[in-house]
Amino acid sequence: MTTADALRQRSAAQAVAQAMAAAATTWLDGLDPDQLALARWPGPDEDADSEAERLRWYYTPTDHGGLPLNRQRPAQQSLAMQLVATGLSTAGYVTVCTVMGLENVLDHVEGFTVDWGRERGRDPGLYYLRVFGRPGGPQPWGWRFGGHHVSLNHLVVDGRVRSVTPCFIGADPAAAPLLGPAILRPLGTAEDLARELVRSLPPPLRARAVLLDRAPSDIVGGNRSRLTDGDEMLGLPEIWRGRFTDPRLLDRVTGMERRAREATGYAPADHRRLALTAQPQGLPAAELDGEQRELLRTLLGVYLGRVPDGLAPQVDLDEVHLAWAGPTEPGQPHYYRLQAPRLLAEWDNTQRGANHAHSVWRDPQADFGVDALAAHRAAHHAG
């Protein structure tokens, strides 16, 4: 990165941090005391329990922690979404809003019968927002927004946005009919570009990119707070907040887990083959031709372009590795990941007849801004 690029990135991170602080303050100021107790928790340097909570994230329809939209008045909801918008590009914001609206579609797909132990199981009002710390103050602060198939995590340190990951966006259904006829596919580009890239590879390169001919049932990293070498796919019951005490719900989720694992046909050796590794698996971009590199560059933009310009870290294309699992024919369950020293992007579309997609962008070394917090503490609290 050139000095000019670094300065532009720093300026963008400062400008977005200011917009975030203003939006967060306005939202918090408009809340009632009981709402505020859920909406604002201590910052990373104020309370160990609050910091442990900040590092938890989910993409299942569970309690994500914070003040849900359905416990806010319309004007408060608008202010909440204004804060969410500060952390996303326009395309990212539209995609997140579309995914939230898909809860109504999913409810219809399931015959309006799934409850998950609450009054409405698929509820577009159950997206939770929480601020950690005091926006705009001298100490680190951040915010988290999440619900089913959405998890956004941002941290501001020393007046700059320093972390925007983990960033999860999913879609169920991944494809749904519209009038026209047309098809709604909020994450379709993330699927199509990767498939086109893998199918464009000559057989020797494709053999290196495709790790297994069958796909796992979920992203491998799951909702871990920290990724480590050798991580294998988590079970469905593990990616919810707490454990189900209602036998009916416990039976449902364990049954879903069993059927999903059986559908993959995976043995323990297959899970080990697809485990996350510090050294990337698959095919390095340095071995791609010009058109393939451009496909990969565009695919990376689907992930890094979720946030405002200047917030995503620079990624050396030559260091990115592509790994795929599953068939390459459209409509078949499949998985892929893109990995580089400061990048892990995972995708799967395997469940519900390959019509239920997950995509996540992470920085294995600096998710939740742990690196920026460590540097801040060393500079301001040494001795």
C-alpha positions as CSV (number, residue, x, y, z in Angstrom):
1,M,0.0,0.0,0.0
2,T,1.3,3.4,-0.9
3,T,1.5,6.3,1.5
4,A,-1.3,8.0,-0.4
5,D,-3.5,4.9,-0.1
6,A,-2.8,4.6,3.6
7,L,-3.8,8.2,4.1
8,R,-7.0,7.8,2.2
9,Q,-7.9,4.7,4.1
10,R,-7.2,6.4,7.4
11,S,-9.3,9.4,6.4
12,A,-12.2,7.1,5.4
13,A,-12.0,5.2,8.7
14,Q,-12.1,8.5,10.6
15,A,-15.1,9.9,8.6
16,V,-17.1,6.7,9.0
17,A,-16.3,6.5,12.7
18,Q,-17.7,10.1,13.1
19,A,-20.8,9.1,11.3
20,M,-21.2,6.0,13.4
21,A,-20.7,8.0,16.6
22,A,-23.3,10.6,15.6
23,A,-25.9,7.9,14.6
24,A,-25.3,5.8,17.7
25,T,-25.6,8.8,20.0
26,T,-28.8,9.9,18.4
27,W,-30.3,6.4,18.7
28,L,-29.3,5.9,22.3
29,D,-30.6,9.4,23.3
30,G,-34.0,8.5,22.0
31,L,-34.4,5.3,24.0
32,D,-36.3,4.8,27.3
33,P,-34.4,3.6,30.4
34,D,-35.5,0.0,30.1
35,Q,-34.6,0.0,26.4
36,L,-31.2,1.6,27.2
37,A,-30.3,-1.2,29.6
38,L,-30.4,-3.6,26.6
39,A,-29.0,-1.2,24.0
40,R,-25.8,0.0,25.6
41,W,-23.3,-2.0,27.5
42,P,-19.8,-1.1,28.8
43,G,-17.0,-0.8,26.2
44,P,-14.0,-3.1,25.6
45,D,-11.9,-1.5,28.3
46,E,-14.6,-1.1,30.9
47,D,-15.9,-4.5,31.8
48,A,-14.7,-8.0,31.2
49,D,-18.1,-9.6,31.0
50,S,-19.3,-7.0,28.5
51,E,-16.2,-7.6,26.4
52,A,-16.8,-11.4,26.4
53,E,-20.3,-10.7,25.2
54,R,-19.0,-8.4,22.4
55,L,-17.0,-11.3,21.1
56,R,-20.1,-13.6,20.8
57,W,-21.9,-13.7,17.5
58,Y,-24.6,-15.8,15.8
59,Y,-26.3,-16.3,12.5
60,T,-29.1,-18.6,13.7
61,P,-32.6,-17.3,14.8
62,T,-31.5,-17.0,18.4
63,D,-31.1,-14.1,20.8
64,H,-28.2,-12.1,19.4
65,G,-28.0,-9.8,22.4
66,G,-29.2,-6.2,22.4
67,L,-32.4,-4.3,21.8
68,P,-34.5,-5.9,19.1
69,L,-36.3,-3.8,16.5
70,N,-39.7,-5.1,17.6
71,R,-39.2,-3.5,21.0
72,Q,-38.7,-0.1,19.5
73,R,-41.1,2.5,18.3
74,P,-41.0,3.3,14.5
75,A,-38.9,6.4,14.9
76,Q,-36.5,4.5,17.1
77,Q,-36.3,1.7,14.5
78,S,-35.4,4.3,11.8
79,L,-32.6,5.7,14.0
80,A,-31.3,2.1,14.6
81,M,-31.3,1.4,10.9
82,Q,-29.4,4.7,10.3
83,L,-26.7,3.4,12.5
84,V,-26.6,0.1,10.7
85,A,-26.3,2.0,7.4
86,T,-23.2,3.8,8.5
87,G,-21.3,0.5,8.6
88,L,-22.4,-0.7,5.2
89,S,-22.0,0.3,1.6
90,T,-25.2,1.1,-0.2
91,A,-25.2,-2.4,-1.8
92,G,-24.4,-4.0,1.5
93,Y,-27.3,-2.2,3.2
94,V,-29.8,-3.1,0.5
95,T,-28.6,-6.8,0.8
96,V,-28.9,-6.8,4.6
97,C,-32.4,-5.3,4.4
98,T,-33.5,-7.8,1.8
99,V,-32.2,-10.7,4.0
100,M,-34.2,-9.3,6.9
101,G,-37.3,-9.2,4.8
102,L,-36.8,-12.8,3.7
103,E,-38.0,-13.9,7.2
104,N,-41.5,-13.3,6.0
105,V,-40.8,-15.4,2.9
106,L,-39.2,-18.2,5.0
107,D,-42.3,-18.2,7.3
108,H,-44.4,-18.8,4.2
109,V,-42.1,-21.5,2.9
110,E,-42.4,-23.3,6.3
111,G,-46.2,-22.9,6.3
112,F,-46.1,-20.4,9.2
113,T,-45.5,-23.3,11.6
114,V,-41.9,-22.9,13.0
115,D,-41.9,-21.1,16.3
116,W,-38.4,-21.7,17.9
117,G,-40.1,-21.3,21.3
118,R,-41.3,-17.7,20.8
119,E,-44.5,-16.1,19.5
120,R,-43.2,-15.9,16.0
121,G,-40.3,-18.1,14.9
122,R,-39.5,-16.2,11.7
123,D,-39.7,-12.6,12.8
124,P,-38.2,-9.6,10.8
125,G,-38.4,-7.6,14.1
126,L,-36.0,-9.9,15.9
127,Y,-32.8,-8.2,14.7
128,Y,-30.8,-6.9,17.7
129,L,-28.7,-3.8,18.0
130,R,-26.2,-3.1,20.9
131,V,-23.6,-0.4,21.4
132,F,-20.5,-1.2,23.5
133,G,-19.0,1.8,25.2
134,R,-19.6,5.5,24.7
135,P,-19.8,6.6,21.0
136,G,-17.3,9.3,20.1
137,G,-15.5,9.2,23.4
138,P,-11.8,8.7,23.9
139,Q,-12.1,5.0,24.8
140,P,-12.7,2.2,22.3
141,W,-16.3,1.6,21.5
142,G,-18.2,-0.5,19.0
143,W,-21.6,-1.8,18.0
144,R,-23.2,-5.1,16.9
145,F,-26.3,-5.8,14.8
146,G,-27.6,-9.3,14.2
147,G,-30.4,-11.6,13.7
148,H,-31.2,-14.6,11.6
149,H,-28.6,-14.6,8.7
150,V,-27.1,-11.2,9.6
151,S,-24.2,-10.4,11.9
152,L,-22.4,-7.1,11.7
153,N,-19.6,-6.3,14.1
154,H,-17.7,-2.9,14.2
155,L,-15.1,-1.5,16.5
156,V,-13.8,2.1,16.7
157,V,-10.4,2.8,18.4
158,D,-8.7,6.2,18.6
159,G,-11.3,7.8,16.4
160,R,-11.1,5.3,13.5
161,V,-13.0,2.2,12.5
162,R,-10.6,-0.5,13.1
163,S,-12.6,-3.7,12.6
164,V,-15.7,-4.7,10.5
165,T,-15.5,-8.4,10.9
166,P,-16.9,-11.0,11.4
167,C,-19.4,-9.9,8.8
168,F,-22.1,-12.6,8.0
169,I,-24.9,-12.4,5.5
170,G,-27.1,-15.4,4.6
171,A,-30.3,-16.0,2.6
172,D,-33.1,-18.5,3.1
173,P,-34.5,-19.0,0.5
174,A,-31.4,-18.3,-1.5
175,A,-33.6,-18.0,-4.6
176,A,-37.3,-17.1,-4.6
177,P,-39.7,-16.1,-7.4
178,L,-40.7,-12.6,-8.3
179,L,-43.2,-11.3,-10.7
180,G,-42.0,-10.9,-14.2
181,P,-41.1,-13.8,-14.0
182,A,-37.8,-13.1,-12.2
183,I,-35.8,-14.6,-9.4
184,L,-34.7,-12.9,-6.2
185,R,-31.2,-14.0,-5.3
186,P,-29.7,-11.6,-2.8
187,L,-26.3,-13.4,-2.7
188,G,-26.4,-14.9,-6.2
189,T,-23.3,-13.2,-7.4
190,A,-21.2,-14.7,-4.6
191,E,-22.3,-18.1,-5.9
192,D,-22.2,-17.6,-9.6
193,L,-18.8,-16.0,-9.8
194,A,-17.1,-18.7,-7.7
195,R,-18.7,-21.5,-9.8
196,E,-17.7,-19.8,-13.0
197,L,-14.2,-19.5,-11.8
198,V,-13.9,-23.1,-10.7
199,R,-15.5,-24.4,-13.9
200,S,-13.0,-22.3,-16.0
201,L,-10.0,-24.1,-14.5
202,P,-8.2,-26.7,-16.6
203,P,-8.5,-30.2,-15.1
204,P,-5.1,-30.1,-13.3
205,L,-5.8,-26.8,-11.6
206,R,-9.4,-27.8,-10.8
207,A,-8.2,-30.9,-9.1
208,R,-6.1,-28.8,-6.7
209,A,-9.0,-26.3,-6.1
210,V,-11.7,-29.0,-5.4
211,L,-10.9,-30.5,-2.0
212,L,-13.8,-32.9,-1.9
213,D,-16.6,-33.9,-4.3
214,R,-19.2,-33.4,-1.6
215,A,-20.1,-30.3,0.4
216,P,-20.4,-29.9,4.2
217,S,-23.7,-28.8,5.6
218,D,-22.5,-25.4,6.8
219,I,-19.5,-23.0,6.9
220,V,-16.6,-24.6,8.7
221,G,-15.7,-21.8,11.0
222,G,-19.2,-21.5,12.4
223,N,-19.7,-18.7,14.9
224,R,-16.4,-19.2,16.7
225,S,-15.1,-15.9,18.2
226,R,-11.6,-16.9,17.2
227,L,-10.4,-19.2,14.4
228,T,-7.6,-21.7,15.0
229,D,-5.7,-24.2,12.9
230,G,-7.6,-27.4,12.6
231,D,-11.1,-26.1,13.3
232,E,-13.8,-28.4,12.0
233,M,-17.4,-27.7,11.3
234,L,-19.6,-27.1,14.4
235,G,-22.8,-28.9,15.0
236,L,-26.1,-26.9,14.6
237,P,-26.9,-27.0,18.4
238,E,-23.5,-25.3,19.1
239,I,-24.3,-22.2,17.1
240,W,-27.2,-21.0,19.2
241,R,-27.1,-19.0,22.4
242,G,-27.3,-21.5,25.2
243,R,-28.9,-24.9,25.0
244,F,-32.5,-25.8,24.3
245,T,-34.4,-26.9,27.5
246,D,-37.7,-27.5,25.7
247,P,-37.6,-31.2,24.6
248,R,-39.6,-30.3,21.5
249,L,-37.1,-27.8,20.3
250,L,-34.1,-29.9,21.3
251,D,-35.5,-32.8,19.2
252,R,-36.1,-30.5,16.3
253,V,-32.6,-29.0,16.2
254,T,-30.8,-32.3,16.9
255,G,-32.9,-33.9,14.1
256,M,-32.0,-31.1,11.7
257,E,-28.4,-31.6,12.6
258,R,-28.5,-35.4,12.1
259,R,-30.3,-35.1,8.7
260,A,-27.9,-32.4,7.5
261,R,-24.8,-34.5,8.4
262,E,-26.2,-37.6,6.9
263,A,-26.9,-35.8,3.7
264,T,-23.3,-34.8,3.3
265,G,-22.0,-38.3,3.5
266,Y,-19.0,-37.0,5.4
267,A,-16.8,-39.3,7.5
268,P,-14.5,-37.9,10.1
269,A,-11.6,-37.9,7.6
270,D,-13.7,-35.7,5.3
271,H,-14.2,-33.1,8.1
272,R,-10.5,-33.2,8.8
273,R,-9.8,-32.7,5.1
274,L,-12.0,-29.6,5.0
275,A,-10.8,-28.2,8.4
276,L,-9.5,-24.7,8.6
277,T,-5.8,-24.4,8.3
278,A,-3.3,-21.6,9.0
279,Q,-1.7,-22.4,5.6
280,P,-4.4,-22.0,3.0
281,Q,-5.6,-25.0,1.1
282,G,-6.6,-25.0,-2.6
283,L,-5.3,-23.2,-5.6
284,P,-3.4,-19.9,-5.3
285,A,-4.5,-17.0,-7.5
286,A,-0.9,-16.6,-8.7
287,E,-1.6,-19.6,-11.0
288,L,-4.7,-18.2,-12.6
289,D,-4.8,-16.5,-16.0
290,G,-5.9,-12.9,-16.6
291,E,-9.6,-13.6,-17.0
292,Q,-9.7,-15.9,-14.0
293,R,-7.9,-13.4,-11.9
294,E,-10.5,-10.8,-12.8
295,L,-13.3,-13.2,-11.8
296,L,-11.5,-13.7,-8.5
297,R,-11.0,-9.9,-8.0
298,T,-14.7,-9.4,-8.6
299,L,-15.7,-12.2,-6.3
300,L,-13.5,-10.7,-3.5
301,G,-15.4,-7.4,-4.0
302,V,-18.7,-9.2,-3.2
303,Y,-17.2,-9.7,0.3
304,L,-15.0,-6.6,0.8
305,G,-17.5,-4.4,-0.8
306,R,-20.1,-4.9,2.0
307,V,-18.6,-1.9,3.9
308,P,-18.0,1.7,3.0
309,D,-15.0,2.5,0.7
310,G,-11.7,2.5,2.6
311,L,-12.7,0.2,5.5
312,A,-11.8,-3.1,4.0
313,P,-8.1,-4.1,4.3
314,Q,-5.9,-4.4,1.2
315,V,-5.7,-7.9,0.0
316,D,-2.8,-9.1,-2.2
317,L,-4.6,-11.1,-4.9
318,D,-1.6,-13.4,-5.4
319,E,-1.9,-14.6,-1.8
320,V,-5.6,-15.6,-2.1
321,H,-6.3,-19.3,-2.3
322,L,-9.5,-20.8,-3.7
323,A,-10.9,-24.1,-2.2
324,W,-14.1,-25.7,-3.3
325,A,-16.1,-28.7,-2.1
326,G,-19.0,-30.3,-3.9
327,P,-20.2,-30.6,-7.5
328,T,-19.9,-27.6,-9.8
329,E,-23.3,-28.0,-11.5
330,P,-25.8,-25.3,-10.6
331,G,-28.4,-26.4,-8.1
332,Q,-26.2,-28.8,-6.3
333,P,-25.0,-28.4,-2.7
334,H,-21.6,-26.7,-2.7
335,Y,-19.1,-24.9,-0.5
336,Y,-16.0,-22.7,-1.1
337,R,-13.6,-20.5,0.7
338,L,-11.2,-17.8,-0.1
339,Q,-8.2,-17.5,2.2
340,A,-5.2,-15.2,2.5
341,P,-3.1,-14.0,5.5
342,R,-5.8,-11.5,6.6
343,L,-8.8,-13.0,4.9
344,L,-11.2,-15.9,5.3
345,A,-14.4,-15.8,3.2
346,E,-16.6,-18.9,3.5
347,W,-19.7,-19.8,1.5
348,D,-22.1,-22.7,1.5
349,N,-25.4,-23.3,-0.2
350,T,-26.3,-26.8,0.9
351,Q,-29.4,-26.9,3.0
352,R,-33.1,-26.9,1.9
353,G,-32.2,-28.5,-1.4
354,A,-29.3,-26.1,-2.0
355,N,-31.6,-23.1,-1.6
356,H,-30.2,-21.8,1.8
357,A,-27.0,-19.8,1.6
358,H,-24.4,-18.6,4.1
359,S,-21.6,-16.3,3.5
360,V,-19.1,-14.8,6.0
361,W,-16.1,-12.5,5.7
362,R,-13.5,-12.7,8.5
363,D,-10.0,-11.6,9.4
364,P,-8.6,-14.5,11.4
365,Q,-5.9,-12.3,13.0
366,A,-8.0,-9.3,13.8
367,D,-11.7,-10.1,14.1
368,F,-13.5,-7.8,16.5
369,G,-10.4,-5.5,16.4
370,V,-8.4,-7.5,18.9
371,D,-5.2,-6.3,17.3
372,A,-6.2,-2.7,17.5
373,L,-7.3,-3.0,21.1
374,A,-4.0,-4.6,22.0
375,A,-2.1,-1.8,20.4
376,H,-4.3,0.8,22.1
377,R,-3.8,-0.7,25.5
378,A,0.0,-0.9,25.0
379,A,0.1,2.7,24.0
380,H,-2.3,4.1,26.7
381,H,-2.1,1.8,29.6
382,A,1.6,0.7,29.7
383,G,3.0,0.5,33.1
